[in-house]
Amino acid sequence: MTKGVLNLDTLKFNVEWNTGFFECSTNDSDAQMFTCSGNHDGAGMSAGDLQINFGAANHLMELWQYMINNYEQLCIDAFTTHTTEYNTWKTAMLSATQQDRINFGANITDINNDHAIVEPYKTALGNLLLTPESKAKYHAIRDAYYWDEPYNLFQSLSCTSRMALASLFDIYINKGRCYPINLYTVDFEAIDANDTLTADDKENQKILLINNRANSEENSINDANTAVFAPRRDGMANQGGNYYGLTYDPSVFDMNLEPGTAQKVVGTGVKLGSLDVSNVYLGTAPIQSIYLGATLLNSAGTPFTTSLVPKTQIRTNPGGWAGIGGATSISISQGAPIWIDVQPGGMVACKTYYTTDGTEPTEASTLYNAAIVLNASCTFKCKTISVFGYAEATKTITVTVTAAPTTTISPSTTVQNTIPFTVTLTSDEQGAAIKYKLGTSQTIYDYTVPFSVNQNSPGVASTQITVKYWSVGASATEAEKSITYNTSGAIPGTPVVTATPGQGQVSLSWAATANTTSYTIYRSTTSGVAGSIISQFQPGTSLLDTTGLTAGTTYYYTVQAGNYQMGTNSAQVSAVPTAPPTKPSYRYLKVMGYGEYYGATSYTNTRLIELEIFSAAVNKAAGKTVASEAVSTGAEVGSTAPTKVTDGVKGITSNTYNIWWAATPNCFLVIDLGAQTTIDSIRYWGYTSRAPMFQIYGSNTAADLPAGNATIGGGAALIWDMQTNTTAIAGATAGTNNYIEKVYS
């Protein structure tokens, strides 16, 4: 850590380097500058440690045009042999329209990651950014557009450290503004007045407050980005921590409690014996500079001052940056807040005073220190004065306050020990539209009927379930209200589990349990030991375990019903899976039909469209020569027996069939696979409204499959009886929608 005051160029670099960590997710300054992001923010692309882009400010265009116009050979060298891409980039950068540049950036964005761009642009532009000439222009852009506002603000506030300056700069880069400056001033005065705090304690509190104010609803914006920015603001506020899986350590960037500028050095340079004299007063007025002859005793130099006039806006929208502009009258709902923001262009430590009776505000008027809530119509006036005495012109607004509906929520008790529970909203204004949001989500729902909420409702993911709600009436909108239900005492019920063994599998099932958001299933080979997780956070109440099971081994299962606070385990159950059926291996297959009767239903005919015999994912039956009886005659079949298994007709349900069975049994089909073949699965494709009624035999000797319907010889085996084994055999599924299948594991 460097002690004392850094020179200004080093200070600027380190503050920028610190912000680059959050913009580029790396500590390395060159890696930060090399980073080019894609069109994730709708600005085409972003580049460098501050991620300047083609958006509203369009500063990336300024950088690239400067490099092309002044150092084109460097640009050409960066693209090496990629002349076509260089010309495409150059044309886009010198284009007359901003949209062309945004379109260019969108076109080179990585389709798999919109925070990146594709090659060769990624390397070419990254290397160009690392050139001294590009860096110099980049820092000039920083100085011209990003440095002065937070730097002057830091100088005018009573915070002293580099870390405070880094926080203000990062907020300005992160959000493009720093609205709660008038609140900082008031808050800092309260901190400075607390004599129980050390100087470091006071500075740490100010750093914390700078960042928390910038990401809170009070004079900031509570929008969809608030949660996204929170880890960044928390890292700066706490001077370290975790940022989306990365460790943020400000000491890497030399950001600490050392003074940010010479004017911020604490002390007078005067000693009373061995004691430093921090403050000297003339009566009640502090003396800021003490000289010995022409020599200033401390190192602070001339105290900072500025004639900058604060620039403020009045804002009524909690979810957007825009204020009321030049409007001189507004209509708001009763209880709705009003904010007074300090805007860029007038960012100086200041205080705001206001009146609601039409009188001129003075420093004796009400001090603005929180959002203002007006419950009656009035003439509202406010005046903002810098700490150096320069005042903005008084703003006068005629405010009409309209009565808003009042929404009531049930349950109103914040502790709820049963989940899910039902929330009911009612409005005292008939016909008012009731709105609500859940958790941290900014999605606004229209309330129509009572709704169920749980710890895993959208935007919640916590035991603390927040519901924000309000009504939109005919003449006014109610201010948003909020309630947070604490469900940490909701204990999940105990699952009662059934384990059913099968061939190479175990089927688990249980009834849904109370206070449960998901289930975790454990498997072990030792009784009384939970074992390993085989399924986690699943919402369903059943599981078919087919992975890594050994036939004859006893497996012990525990199902845990859980929520975001706790879990409840079931009693352990066990099952012993049996061996899966052995894969048959045959050359000849004979298909024999049942005929007219199947179960309790009588059929006069059954139709086969296609038969598939799979081995290693290949249909071995396709195109094979067959021998068969003559098919039954009929308008849909014809009278010629098939000679080959037709492949690819399984989508046909009428008019074309390989075989049409009629009376009991009067037809068969023999398929010669050409060689002994291991069978992985058999699929039968049939007429949709006819149940499958066949037996399939296998043999490796043709003599064991005599012609006609004679009894199968001793060398043949029944491998699938569709009438009796359409559901009982694992993998065989009875169906009326075109096909059934038997799978051999």
N, C-alpha and C positions, 0 to 999 in steps of 0.2 A: 504494500500500500504506500503510495506516494504521500508524504506529509506536506502540509502547507498548500499554497495556491498554485495551480497549474497555469502555464501560459495559455493564452486564449485559444490558440490553434489546437493544442493538445486537449484542452477542455472540450472544445467542439467535437474533435475526433472521438474522444472517449464517450461522450454523451450519445453521439450518433452510433457508435459501435454497440453501446448498450441497447439502443432501440433495435438495431439490426438483429440482435438475438431473437427478439419476438417476431420480427418480420420474416426472418429467414431460417429460424430454428437451428442455428449454429453459433458457436462462440468465435469461430475463426473469421477474422475481418475480411480476408481475401475470398473465403468461401461465401460470405455474405454478399460481397460486391459481385461475385460471379453469378449469383442466383438470378435467374429469369423465370418468373411465374407465368402461367397461362391465364386464360380468360375466366378465372373463377369469380372475379368481382364485376364482370361485365365491362371492364375498361380495356379489353383487348389483351394486354399483357402488362406485367410489372417488372421492374428491373432494379438491381442494386440493393444496398442495405436498407434504404428507406422505401423501396418498392414503388418508386415513382412510375406513373403509367400514362395511358392515353385518355384518361377520364377528363373530368371537368377542368382540372388545372392543366392537363396536357403537357406536363413538364418533361416526360420522356421524349416526346416529339422535339422539344427544344434541345435536349441532349444529343439525340441522333442527328438532327439537322446540323448542329454545330460541328459534330465530328465529320460528317460527310463534306461540309463546305470548307473545313479547315484542315482536316487530316484524312483525306479520302484514301490515301495509300495505306494508312493503318487499318481502315475499314476493309479494304480489299484483302490485305494480308490476313486479317482475322478470319475471313471466309475461305482462305487457302484456295483450293481448286474448285470450290462450289460457286462458280461464276453466275449460273442461272439464279441461284438463291440470293446471291448478293444483289443482283439487278432487281429482283422482286422486292427485296427489303428496301433498297434505295428508292425505287419508284413509290412505294407506299409512304416512305418517310417524307418525300418531297411532294407528296400529293396535296392537292388544295383543300381536302376535306378531312376533318377529324374522324368521321365515320369510316373512311377508307383505312385509316390506321387501326381503328378498333377491329374492323373486319380482317385486316392482315393478322393481328394478334390472335383473333379467334381461329383463323385458319391454320395457324401453326401450333395451336394448343394440343397437347397430348390427349387423344380421345379417351385414354384410360386414366388420366390424372389431370384435371383442369388446373392444378397448381404447377404444371410443368409445360415446357414447350418441346417440340421435337427437334431432332438433329436434321441438318447440321447447324440450325439456328441456335440451339442451346449452347454448344461449345463456341461457336463464332461470336455471338453477342456477349457471352460470358467473358471470353478472352478480351474483347474490345473494352468491356467495362473495367478490366484490370490494368489497362494502359495508363501511364501517368497523365496523359493528356485528357483522357476521359474522366479519371478521378478528379482532376483539377476542376473540370467543368461541373462535375457532379456536386462537388463541395461548394462551388459558386452558386449552384441552384439551391443548395441547402441554405446558404447564407442569405440569398435573395428572398426566399419564400417561407422558410421554416424556422430560422434561428431567432430573429429579433423579437417576435411576439413572446415566446416563453422565456427568453433571456431577460427582457425588460420586466416582465411580470415577476420573475424570480428576484430581480434587483429591488423591486418595489415592495415585495412582501417581506415579512420578518423572518422567514426561513433562511438558513445560512448555508446548507450543505450541498455538495455536488449531487448527492442522492435526491435532494429536493428538486434541484434544477433538472436532473435526468428524468424525474417523474413528470414535471411540467412539460418538458420537451416531448416525452413519449406520449403523453395524453394528446398533445397537439398533432403529432403524427398519426396516432391511433384513431382519433376522432375528428381531427380538423378544427377543433375548437376547445375551449375550456370555460364553460358557462358559469360555474359557481364561484367566480373570483370574489364577488362581494361577500359571499358566505365565508370564504377562506379568511378574509380580512377580519371579520368578526370573531371567527373561531380562533384565529391565531392570537388575538388580543386576550381571549380567555385563557389560553394556554400560557402565554407570557406572564399573566397575572398570578399564576399558580406558583407561589414561592416554595412549595414542597417538592417541586420537580427540579432535577439537575438540568444543566444546559442540554446534555445529550438526550435526556428524557423528553424535554420539550421538542427538540428537533425530530426525534423518532415519532412523537405524536403528530407533528405537522406533516411528516412524510406519509404516515398512515392516513391522515385526514385528506390530504391532497388526492390520493388515489381512490379512497372510498367515496368521497364526494363526486369524483368524476364518473363513477360507475353506479351511482345510486339514482333514485328517481328525483331526489331533491336537487333541482337545477341541473339535472342531467337528463338523459333520455332513457326511459325504461322500454326498450324495444327488443326485437328479436336478437340483436347483437349483444345485449347486456350480458347474457349467460356466456356467450362466446368470448367476450372481453374479460370476464371475471378472473380467469387464471392469470392473465397478464397483469391486471391491476392488483391482484393479490400478491403476485411475485414482487412487484415494485413496493407495495405497501408494507410487506413483511420483510423486505430487503433479502429475499431469497425464497426458494421453494421449488415446487414442481410445476412445470409448464408443459402440459400435454405429453408427459412422459420424459421430458428433458429437465435436467437440473439447472435452475437459474441461480447463479452466484454473482452478485454485482461486483464483488472484489476483483473478478476477472477483468472488468472494465474500469477498475480504479474508481468505482462509484461508492462513496462512503460518507461519513459525517465530517470530513475535512471541508474547510470553507470553499465555496464555489468560485468566489471572486475576491479580490483584495478588499473590496468594501464590506465583505461579510466576515472578515477576520474579527474574532471576539477579543475584546480587551482594549486598553487605552495606551499601552506601552509604559504606563506609570506603575511603579512598585512602592509599596509601603513596607519597608523591610524586605522580607522574602515573599510577601503576598502581592499577587497581581491585583491592580485596581481596575475592575471591569467597567465601572460607570462613575462619572463625575457630574455633579449637578450644580447649577447656579439657581438656587432656590429649588423650584420643582422642575425646572427645565434641564434636560440632559445636555451636556456639552459633548458634541460628537467628535470634535477635532481638538487636539492639544499639541501645541508647538513649543519647541525649545529653540528660541530664535526663529530661524526660517525652516527648521527641521521638524517635520511631523513625527511625533513620538511613536505612534503605532503605524502599522503597515497598511492601513485601510485606504489611504488616499482620500480624495474628495468624496463625501457621501453622495450616493446616487440620488438624482432627482430628475423629474421629467414634467414637461408641461402637457403631456398627453391627456386628452379628455376622455373619460370613460365613454364607451359606446354600448348602449343597452337596448334590449327589446323586451316587450311584454309578450308572454307566451301562455296560451291556455291549453295547448295540446301536449299531453304527457308522452305521446308516442312518436313525436316528430320534432325536427329541428326548427321548423318555421314558426315565427311569432305572428303577431297581428299586423305587422308592417306599419303603414302610416294611418291605420284606422284610428278615428277619434271616438268611436263608440263601439261597444261590443255587447252581446247578449250571452249570458252564461247561465248554467243551471245552478240552483241553490246548492251550496256545499262544494261546488267545483273549484279546484285550486287555480291560482294565478302565479306564474313564476316571472321573475325579473332577471334576465340573463345578461351577462357581460359578453359581448361579441368580439371576434377578431377585428383588429383595427383600433380597438380601445381597451386592450388587455393591460390594465394597470390596477394595482391594489386600490380598492375603493369601498365605499359603503353606500347603501341606498336607503333613503328615508321616504316615507309615504304618508299620505293622509286620505281619509275617505269622506271628509266633510267639505271638500272643495277649497280648503285653505292651502296656501303655499307651503310646501314641505321645507323644513329647516333641520339643522342637526339636533334640534330638540323634539322633532317629530318621531313617530314610531320607526324603529330601526328594522329594516328587512333582514330577517335571519332564518326564515323558513317560508315555504309556500303560503300564500295568502288565501284564506277562504272567506268569501263574502256571502253573507246570507240575506242582504238587502241591497236594493238598487242604490247607487251613489255616484258622486263625481270623484273619481280616483285620480290622485296626483302623486307622482314620484320624482325624486331627484337623486342622481348618483354623483358623488363627490370623491375624487381621488384622494389618497392620503397626502398628496402634495397641495391640496386645496383647489384643484381645477374641477369645475362642475359641468356636467351635461345640462342642457336646457331641460326645464321641467316638462315631463310628459303628462298630459291631461286626457283622461279617458272617461267618457260617460258609460257607466256600467249598468246594464239592465239585468237584474237577477230574476229569473223565472223559477217558480216552484217546480221541483222535479218529483217524479214518483219515488216512493220508498219501497224498496224490495226487502222482503223478509225471507230468511233461510231457515230450513229445518232439516236436520237437527241443529240446534243452536249450542248444544253442549260440545265442547272442543275435544273431550276425551271419548273416543269410540273404541271399544274393545272387541267389536265384531266387524269383520270385512267379508265381502263388500257390504256397504250400507247404502240406503237410498236417500238422495238429496231432493228436497222439494223447495221450489222458489215461488213466491207469490208477490204480486205488486198491488199497492193500494189504488192504482189508477187502472180502471177498466180499459182494456185494449192496449195497454202499454206493452212494448216488446221487451222481453226479459232476455238478457245476454249473460254468458258466463265463460270463464276460462279455467283450466285445470293446471295446477302445479306451476311450472316455469314456462309452459307452452304459451305462445302468443295467439294460438288459434282461438277465434271467438265462435262460440256455439250459440245457436238460437234455442232457447228453452221452450219446449212444447209440453213435455210430460216429465214427471219425476225420473231421475236418472241414477244409475248405480255407479259408485266410485270404489276404487280399489287401490292398493298400493302400487299396482302396475298399470293404472290408467294412464293414458297418453300424457306425458309431461310430468308425471309424478315420480315413479321409481324411488319411493321413500316411504317410511312410516308416517311422515308428516304430509298430509294431503291438504293442499291449499285450493280453495275454491274462491275465485274472484267473480263478483256478480254486480249487476246494475240493471236499471230499466230505462228504456227510451220512451218517453211520454210524448204526448201530442205537442207540448210547448217547451219541454226541457228534458235534458238527459241527466239522470242521476249520476253522481260521482261514484266511481268504482269503489266497491267495498270488498272486504276480504275476510275469510275465516280459515284457520288452519286446524285440521283435525289431527289429534295425536293418536295414532293406532298402534303405538309400540307395545301395548298390552294385549294385543290380539294374539292368542295362542292357537296355533294350528291344531286341528283335530287329528286323532290317531287313525291312520289308514288301516283297513282290514284287508289283507292281501290274499289272493288265491293264486297259487302257482300250479300250472298244468304242464306236465312234461309231454314232449312229442319227439318225433324223429329228428334229432340234431337241433332241437330247440326247446325253449321253455316259454310258455305264455303266462304273463302276469296281468292281473286285473285287480281293481279296487274301486270302491265307491268314492266319489268326490267328498272331501273333508272340509269342514268349516274353517274360516280364517286362513285360507290357503291360496297362494298366488301361483305356485308351481310345485313340481315334485322332482325329487332326485332319487335315483335308483342305484343301490349298491349291490355288488355281487361278491361272494367269498366262497372258498372251498373249506372254510373252517367255521364250525358252528360257534356262534357268539361273537364273531369278528365281522364288522361291517364290510370290510374289504374295499374294493375299488369302485369308483363311480363308473357306471356304464351308460347313464343318461342323466343329464343335468338340466334343471330349469324347464322341464317339459310341462305343458299345460294339461296334457291328456291324462286319462286314468287307465291306461293299459300299455303294455310293452311286450313285443315279441323279441326275445333274446335268441339270436342265432349266431353270434360271433364268438369263436374260440371255445366252443363247448366240446367236451369229450364224452362220448356215450358211456354210460355206466358210472359216471362221476356225480356225486351229490353236490349240488350248488345251493348256497344259502343266500336268500335275497332279503334286503331291507329297503322299504320305501319310506322316504322322509318327506312329509308334507311341510312346506316352508313358506315364509314370507320374508319381507325385508328386515325383520327383527330377529326371528327365531325359527327353529324347526322342531318337528315332532316325529320320532321314528315309529314305524310299525313294529309289531312282533315279527321276528325273523321266520320266514317260511322256506321250505326246501323242495327241490324237485330233482329227479334223475332223468336226464334226456336219454332216449334210446338211439340206436344207430340209424342213420338215414338209410333208405332203401338202396341196395346195391345197383349200380348202373348195369342194365342188361347189355349184352353184346351178341348180336345176331347178324346174319346175312339176309335171311328171308323173314318177311313179316306177312302174316295173313290176317285180314280184316274180315270178320264175320258179323252179319247183321242179326238183330233180335227179331225185328218185324213189328207186329201190330200192337203189342202190349208192353207198357213200361210203367211200373208203379201202379197208380190208381187211374192212369189216363190211357185211353185207347187211341192208337194212331194207325192209320191204314197204310202209311208209308213214311219212310225216313230218308233224308237226302244228304249226300256227302258232296261238298263243294271241293275241298282240298284237304289233303293229309300231309303234314310236314313232320319229318323225322330229323331232329337236330343233333349234330355231333360237332363239338367245338364251334358252335355258332353257324354251322353250315347246314343247309337243308339238303340232306342226303337223298331224299325222295324225289327231288325235283327232276323231272324228265326221265325217270327210271321206267324201264319196260315193265308192264304188269300183265298178269294172267287173271282172267276173271270169268264168271258166268255171264251169259247174256243179260244185259240190263232189261228191266221191265220196260215195256213200251209205254209211251205216253207223249202228249203234245209237248211236254217240256224237256224230253230226254232223247227221243229217237230210239232206234233199235240196235245201234252198233255198240258193242262192248268197247270200253276204252283200252288203248294199247300202251299209253304212257300216263304217268301222273301229271296232270296239268298244274303248272306253277303260276302263281300270280293272279288267280281268279277269286281269291278269298273275299273280295268285296262284293261279289255277285250273290244275290239272294233268290234269284228266279231265272228260269229259262235255260240255264247252262249248269249241268251237274255232271260230275264224273259217274256217279252211281245213284240210282233211285231204288231203295229197298221197298218191297211191298209186303206180301204175306210172310209168315214165320218160316224159318229164314229161307230165302230163295236166291240169295246172291252173296258172293264173296269177292275178295280182291287180294291177290298175292303180289307183293313188291319184292323184287330182287335188288338189293342195295349194291350188288357187284362184289362185295367182300364183307367179311365179318367186321361189324362196325359197333363201336361203343356208343350207346344212345344216351344223350343228356336230357332230352325232353321230346315229348310227342304232342303235337297240336292237331286237334280235329276241328275243321271248319265245316259247319253244317247250316242247314236252313234255319233261319232265326226262330221260327215258331215250332220247331221239332226238337224234342229232347234227343240227345245222342244215345243211340242204342246199338253198341257194337262191342265185340270182344276182339282184342288184338293178341295174336300168338307170335312167338318167335322161334326160329330154328336156324341151325347152320347147315342143315342137310335138306335138299329139296325133296328127298323121298319121304321126309317126315311131314310134308304138307301135300297130301294126296288131293287130286282134283275133286271138285264138287264140295259137298258139305259133309263128307265122311269124317269120322272121328280123327282128331289130330293124332299123329304118331307119337311114339314114346320119346322121340328126340325133340319134341316141341314143348313150349311152356307158355302158359297164359301170363302175359305181362301187363295187361290192362283190361279190366272189365268195367266199361263205362257205366253200366247199370248199377252196379253195387259199389263202385269206388270213385264216384264223382266228387264227393266231399270228404270222405273219411281218410283218404290218402293225402299226406302232406304234399302240397303243390298242385293237386288236382282240383279244379274249381268247376262245379256244375254251373252252366249258364245257358241262357237262351239268346244271348246276343252274339251270334256268329261262331264263337269258338270256346273250347275248353282245352286245358293243358295239364299234362302230368310232367313234373320235373323230377329228375333223379339227381340227388345231391352228390 
